[in-house]
Amino acid sequence: MTRRWLITGCSTGLGRALAEAVAASGQQVLATARRPETLEELRDRYPRTLATCALDVRDPDDCHNAVHAALARYGGIDVLVNNAGAGHFGAVEEVTDAELAAQLDVNLVAPWRLTRMVLPLMRAQGHGDIVMVSSTAGRLACPGLGAYSAAKYALEGLVGTLALELAGTGVHVMAVEPGMFATEWGASLTESAAHVTAYDEVTAPMLAGARALKELPTANPPALFAAEMLRLIASGERPTRCPIGEDAWAALLDAAQREHTALLNARPTPAVAAAFG
């Protein structure tokens, strides 16, 4: 089946790999980026299946224009991939209100906005897929990534709610949770201007690992992410949440087992339960 895709954040990394894979498969894709000139090489290689559009996901007008560009070019949108995002590093005490707001704006508000714009179109056509690119950090806490994790945890909550609301409409929503991939994400992390040395022991190793992410021999290639996304959409499988990468599966399974144990241990005793009715 030839689907029509709108993908955000295609200049590098996972978004670029996915846009290229979609175009190479013969499906139609509107690849977007804040600087669309970064996509010229892809557009030239796949002129029949890939178009480009400027999109800063923080700008409501840009979001509106991108949706309408997809409609004008392809007549509809079958798959929306909210991939654009950014990371910020800083201990909770170091992160300012403005830094937190910026993380929520790009990682939560923007995908919510684009989803809201696309949903009427998908409901009217009776089908569609909305993919939120979350992270293992959306279910695992990491020192120094509190603002990023808070946004991704909230994104996961949005997906869970939306999945219930869309039941029976033919439209599906899915959070994909990549593990460690060889992208520029770690290198492009912004850092809080404030610095509290008391946290260095736990945050410094995390920051060093994130900065070196692209060079880690264990990091997954972005092409793996793209291949798994194409497989999921083509297969009809629609898990509400789907880790991508063996490391993601292992980390989240371990976290789920520990959380299950902690939940059982936190269960109130019969005496306490009886006291509260």
Secondary structure as a PSIPRED ss2 file (coil, helix, strand):
# PSIPRED VFORMAT (PSIPRED V4.0)

   1 M C   1.000  0.000  0.000
   2 T C   1.000  0.000  0.000
   3 R C   1.000  0.000  0.000
   4 R E   0.000  0.000  1.000
   5 W E   0.000  0.000  1.000
   6 L E   0.000  0.000  1.000
   7 I E   0.000  0.000  1.000
   8 T C   1.000  0.000  0.000
   9 G C   1.000  0.000  0.000
  10 C C   1.000  0.000  0.000
  11 S C   1.000  0.000  0.000
  12 T C   1.000  0.000  0.000
  13 G H   0.000  1.000  0.000
  14 L H   0.000  1.000  0.000
  15 G H   0.000  1.000  0.000
  16 R H   0.000  1.000  0.000
  17 A H   0.000  1.000  0.000
  18 L H   0.000  1.000  0.000
  19 A H   0.000  1.000  0.000
  20 E H   0.000  1.000  0.000
  21 A H   0.000  1.000  0.000
  22 V H   0.000  1.000  0.000
  23 A H   0.000  1.000  0.000
  24 A H   0.000  1.000  0.000
  25 S C   1.000  0.000  0.000
  26 G C   1.000  0.000  0.000
  27 Q C   1.000  0.000  0.000
  28 Q E   0.000  0.000  1.000
  29 V E   0.000  0.000  1.000
  30 L E   0.000  0.000  1.000
  31 A E   0.000  0.000  1.000
  32 T E   0.000  0.000  1.000
  33 A E   0.000  0.000  1.000
  34 R C   1.000  0.000  0.000
  35 R C   1.000  0.000  0.000
  36 P H   0.000  1.000  0.000
  37 E H   0.000  1.000  0.000
  38 T H   0.000  1.000  0.000
  39 L H   0.000  1.000  0.000
  40 E H   0.000  1.000  0.000
  41 E H   0.000  1.000  0.000
  42 L H   0.000  1.000  0.000
  43 R H   0.000  1.000  0.000
  44 D H   0.000  1.000  0.000
  45 R H   0.000  1.000  0.000
  46 Y C   1.000  0.000  0.000
  47 P C   1.000  0.000  0.000
  48 R C   1.000  0.000  0.000
  49 T C   1.000  0.000  0.000
  50 L E   0.000  0.000  1.000
  51 A E   0.000  0.000  1.000
  52 T E   0.000  0.000  1.000
  53 C E   0.000  0.000  1.000
  54 A E   0.000  0.000  1.000
  55 L C   1.000  0.000  0.000
  56 D C   1.000  0.000  0.000
  57 V C   1.000  0.000  0.000
  58 R C   1.000  0.000  0.000
  59 D C   1.000  0.000  0.000
  60 P H   0.000  1.000  0.000
  61 D H   0.000  1.000  0.000
  62 D H   0.000  1.000  0.000
  63 C H   0.000  1.000  0.000
  64 H H   0.000  1.000  0.000
  65 N H   0.000  1.000  0.000
  66 A H   0.000  1.000  0.000
  67 V H   0.000  1.000  0.000
  68 H H   0.000  1.000  0.000
  69 A H   0.000  1.000  0.000
  70 A H   0.000  1.000  0.000
  71 L H   0.000  1.000  0.000
  72 A H   0.000  1.000  0.000
  73 R H   0.000  1.000  0.000
  74 Y H   0.000  1.000  0.000
  75 G C   1.000  0.000  0.000
  76 G C   1.000  0.000  0.000
  77 I C   1.000  0.000  0.000
  78 D C   1.000  0.000  0.000
  79 V E   0.000  0.000  1.000
  80 L E   0.000  0.000  1.000
  81 V E   0.000  0.000  1.000
  82 N E   0.000  0.000  1.000
  83 N C   1.000  0.000  0.000
  84 A C   1.000  0.000  0.000
  85 G C   1.000  0.000  0.000
  86 A C   1.000  0.000  0.000
  87 G C   1.000  0.000  0.000
  88 H E   0.000  0.000  1.000
  89 F E   0.000  0.000  1.000
  90 G E   0.000  0.000  1.000
  91 A C   1.000  0.000  0.000
  92 V C   1.000  0.000  0.000
  93 E C   1.000  0.000  0.000
  94 E C   1.000  0.000  0.000
  95 V C   1.000  0.000  0.000
  96 T C   1.000  0.000  0.000
  97 D H   0.000  1.000  0.000
  98 A H   0.000  1.000  0.000
  99 E H   0.000  1.000  0.000
 100 L H   0.000  1.000  0.000
 101 A H   0.000  1.000  0.000
 102 A H   0.000  1.000  0.000
 103 Q H   0.000  1.000  0.000
 104 L H   0.000  1.000  0.000
 105 D H   0.000  1.000  0.000
 106 V H   0.000  1.000  0.000
 107 N H   0.000  1.000  0.000
 108 L H   0.000  1.000  0.000
 109 V H   0.000  1.000  0.000
 110 A H   0.000  1.000  0.000
 111 P H   0.000  1.000  0.000
 112 W H   0.000  1.000  0.000
 113 R H   0.000  1.000  0.000
 114 L H   0.000  1.000  0.000
 115 T H   0.000  1.000  0.000
 116 R H   0.000  1.000  0.000
 117 M H   0.000  1.000  0.000
 118 V H   0.000  1.000  0.000
 119 L H   0.000  1.000  0.000
 120 P H   0.000  1.000  0.000
 121 L H   0.000  1.000  0.000
 122 M H   0.000  1.000  0.000
 123 R H   0.000  1.000  0.000
 124 A H   0.000  1.000  0.000
 125 Q H   0.000  1.000  0.000
 126 G C   1.000  0.000  0.000
 127 H C   1.000  0.000  0.000
 128 G E   0.000  0.000  1.000
 129 D E   0.000  0.000  1.000
 130 I E   0.000  0.000  1.000
 131 V E   0.000  0.000  1.000
 132 M E   0.000  0.000  1.000
 133 V E   0.000  0.000  1.000
 134 S C   1.000  0.000  0.000
 135 S C   1.000  0.000  0.000
 136 T H   0.000  1.000  0.000
 137 A H   0.000  1.000  0.000
 138 G H   0.000  1.000  0.000
 139 R C   1.000  0.000  0.000
 140 L C   1.000  0.000  0.000
 141 A C   1.000  0.000  0.000
 142 C C   1.000  0.000  0.000
 143 P C   1.000  0.000  0.000
 144 G C   1.000  0.000  0.000
 145 L E   0.000  0.000  1.000
 146 G H   0.000  1.000  0.000
 147 A H   0.000  1.000  0.000
 148 Y H   0.000  1.000  0.000
 149 S H   0.000  1.000  0.000
 150 A H   0.000  1.000  0.000
 151 A H   0.000  1.000  0.000
 152 K H   0.000  1.000  0.000
 153 Y H   0.000  1.000  0.000
 154 A H   0.000  1.000  0.000
 155 L H   0.000  1.000  0.000
 156 E H   0.000  1.000  0.000
 157 G H   0.000  1.000  0.000
 158 L H   0.000  1.000  0.000
 159 V H   0.000  1.000  0.000
 160 G H   0.000  1.000  0.000
 161 T H   0.000  1.000  0.000
 162 L H   0.000  1.000  0.000
 163 A H   0.000  1.000  0.000
 164 L H   0.000  1.000  0.000
 165 E H   0.000  1.000  0.000
 166 L C   1.000  0.000  0.000
 167 A C   1.000  0.000  0.000
 168 G C   1.000  0.000  0.000
 169 T C   1.000  0.000  0.000
 170 G C   1.000  0.000  0.000
 171 V E   0.000  0.000  1.000
 172 H E   0.000  0.000  1.000
 173 V E   0.000  0.000  1.000
 174 M E   0.000  0.000  1.000
 175 A E   0.000  0.000  1.000
 176 V E   0.000  0.000  1.000
 177 E E   0.000  0.000  1.000
 178 P E   0.000  0.000  1.000
 179 G C   1.000  0.000  0.000
 180 M C   1.000  0.000  0.000
 181 F E   0.000  0.000  1.000
 182 A C   1.000  0.000  0.000
 183 T C   1.000  0.000  0.000
 184 E C   1.000  0.000  0.000
 185 W C   1.000  0.000  0.000
 186 G C   1.000  0.000  0.000
 187 A C   1.000  0.000  0.000
 188 S C   1.000  0.000  0.000
 189 L C   1.000  0.000  0.000
 190 T E   0.000  0.000  1.000
 191 E E   0.000  0.000  1.000
 192 S C   1.000  0.000  0.000
 193 A C   1.000  0.000  0.000
 194 A C   1.000  0.000  0.000
 195 H C   1.000  0.000  0.000
 196 V C   1.000  0.000  0.000
 197 T H   0.000  1.000  0.000
 198 A H   0.000  1.000  0.000
 199 Y H   0.000  1.000  0.000
 200 D H   0.000  1.000  0.000
 201 E H   0.000  1.000  0.000
 202 V H   0.000  1.000  0.000
 203 T H   0.000  1.000  0.000
 204 A H   0.000  1.000  0.000
 205 P H   0.000  1.000  0.000
 206 M H   0.000  1.000  0.000
 207 L H   0.000  1.000  0.000
 208 A H   0.000  1.000  0.000
 209 G H   0.000  1.000  0.000
 210 A H   0.000  1.000  0.000
 211 R H   0.000  1.000  0.000
 212 A C   1.000  0.000  0.000
 213 L H   0.000  1.000  0.000
 214 K H   0.000  1.000  0.000
 215 E H   0.000  1.000  0.000
 216 L C   1.000  0.000  0.000
 217 P C   1.000  0.000  0.000
 218 T C   1.000  0.000  0.000
 219 A C   1.000  0.000  0.000
 220 N E   0.000  0.000  1.000
 221 P C   1.000  0.000  0.000
 222 P H   0.000  1.000  0.000
 223 A H   0.000  1.000  0.000
 224 L H   0.000  1.000  0.000
 225 F H   0.000  1.000  0.000
 226 A H   0.000  1.000  0.000
 227 A H   0.000  1.000  0.000
 228 E H   0.000  1.000  0.000
 229 M H   0.000  1.000  0.000
 230 L H   0.000  1.000  0.000
 231 R H   0.000  1.000  0.000
 232 L H   0.000  1.000  0.000
 233 I H   0.000  1.000  0.000
 234 A H   0.000  1.000  0.000
 235 S H   0.000  1.000  0.000
 236 G C   1.000  0.000  0.000
 237 E C   1.000  0.000  0.000
 238 R C   1.000  0.000  0.000
 239 P C   1.000  0.000  0.000
 240 T C   1.000  0.000  0.000
 241 R E   0.000  0.000  1.000
 242 C E   0.000  0.000  1.000
 243 P E   0.000  0.000  1.000
 244 I E   0.000  0.000  1.000
 245 G C   1.000  0.000  0.000
 246 E H   0.000  1.000  0.000
 247 D H   0.000  1.000  0.000
 248 A H   0.000  1.000  0.000
 249 W H   0.000  1.000  0.000
 250 A H   0.000  1.000  0.000
 251 A H   0.000  1.000  0.000
 252 L H   0.000  1.000  0.000
 253 L H   0.000  1.000  0.000
 254 D H   0.000  1.000  0.000
 255 A H   0.000  1.000  0.000
 256 A H   0.000  1.000  0.000
 257 Q H   0.000  1.000  0.000
 258 R H   0.000  1.000  0.000
 259 E H   0.000  1.000  0.000
 260 H H   0.000  1.000  0.000
 261 T H   0.000  1.000  0.000
 262 A H   0.000  1.000  0.000
 263 L H   0.000  1.000  0.000
 264 L H   0.000  1.000  0.000
 265 N H   0.000  1.000  0.000
 266 A C   1.000  0.000  0.000
 267 R C   1.000  0.000  0.000
 268 P C   1.000  0.000  0.000
 269 T C   1.000  0.000  0.000
 270 P H   0.000  1.000  0.000
 271 A H   0.000  1.000  0.000
 272 V H   0.000  1.000  0.000
 273 A H   0.000  1.000  0.000
 274 A H   0.000  1.000  0.000
 275 A H   0.000  1.000  0.000
 276 F C   1.000  0.000  0.000
 277 G C   1.000  0.000  0.000
